[in-house]
Amino acid sequence: MFRDIPSFGVYFYVYDYSQIVFHTKEKENDENKTARVVVEKIIAGALAGQISWLTCFPFDVVKSYIQYHPEHTKMLETIRHIYARHGAGHFFKGLSP
């Protein structure tokens, strides 16, 4: 819940905002309008997916840590433990190859 709800909120906000930005640059006599709209939707979806994943990734790390370490059952306690033991960078570990 802490991961999915904010993630979807960010996703839809970024996607909608991207569509607004793209449509402000729309030309009336655009012969390739269909192809342009498809590309814009792909770009908006990819951008929204990346940004939403960035916002929920730390929560996914905490969830995985709790699953792997059954002695940690409380989320805030686990966040404090991860931060104290591994530092802030651990919340984004594995985000890049």
C-alpha positions in Angstrom: 0.0 0.0 0.0 2.8 2.5 0.9 4.5 1.5 -2.4 1.6 1.2 -4.8 -0.7 4.2 -4.0 2.0 6.9 -4.2 3.5 5.2 -7.2 0.3 5.2 -9.2 -0.5 8.8 -8.1 2.9 9.9 -9.4 2.5 7.8 -12.6 -0.8 9.4 -13.5 0.3 12.9 -12.6 3.4 12.7 -14.7 1.6 11.0 -17.6 -1.2 13.7 -17.6 1.3 16.5 -17.3 3.4 15.1 -20.2 0.2 15.0 -22.3 -0.5 18.7 -21.5 3.1 19.7 -22.4 2.9 17.8 -25.7 -0.5 19.3 -26.6 0.6 22.8 -26.0 3.1 22.3 -28.9 0.4 20.8 -31.2 0.3 22.2 -34.8 -3.1 22.5 -36.6 -1.8 21.3 -40.0 0.2 18.3 -38.8 0.1 15.6 -41.5 1.8 13.1 -39.3 -0.5 13.7 -36.3 -1.3 10.0 -35.7 2.3 8.9 -35.6 3.2 11.9 -33.5 0.5 11.2 -30.9 1.6 7.6 -30.7 5.2 8.6 -30.0 4.1 11.2 -27.5 2.0 8.6 -25.6 5.0 6.2 -25.6 7.3 8.9 -24.3 4.8 10.0 -21.7 4.3 6.4 -20.5 8.0 5.7 -20.3 8.7 8.9 -18.4 5.8 8.3 -16.0 6.9 4.8 -15.4 10.5 5.7 -14.6 9.6 8.6 -12.3 6.9 6.5 -10.4 9.4 3.7 -9.9 11.9 6.1 -8.5 9.4 7.3 -5.9 8.4 3.8 -4.8 11.7 2.0 -5.0 12.8 2.8 -1.4 9.5 1.3 -0.1 10.1 -1.8 -2.2 13.6 -2.1 -0.6 12.1 -1.9 2.9 9.4 -4.5 1.9 12.0 -6.9 0.6 14.2 -6.3 3.6 11.3 -7.2 5.9 10.6 -10.3 3.9 14.2 -11.5 4.0 14.7 -10.6 7.7 11.7 -11.9 9.6 13.0 -10.3 12.9 12.1 -6.9 11.4 8.3 -6.5 11.4 7.7 -2.8 11.7 8.3 -0.5 8.8 9.7 2.6 10.6 12.0 0.4 12.7 13.2 -1.3 9.5 13.8 2.1 7.8 15.8 3.3 10.8 17.8 0.1 10.8 18.6 0.2 7.1 19.6 3.8 7.3 21.8 3.3 10.4 23.5 0.2 9.1 23.8 0.9 5.4 23.2 4.6 4.8 20.7 6.4 2.6 22.1 5.0 -0.6 20.9 1.5 0.3 17.3 2.5 -0.4 18.3 2.9 -4.0 20.7 0.0 -4.3 19.9 -2.1 -7.3 18.2 0.7 -9.2 21.0 0.9 -11.7 22.8 -1.9 -13.4 
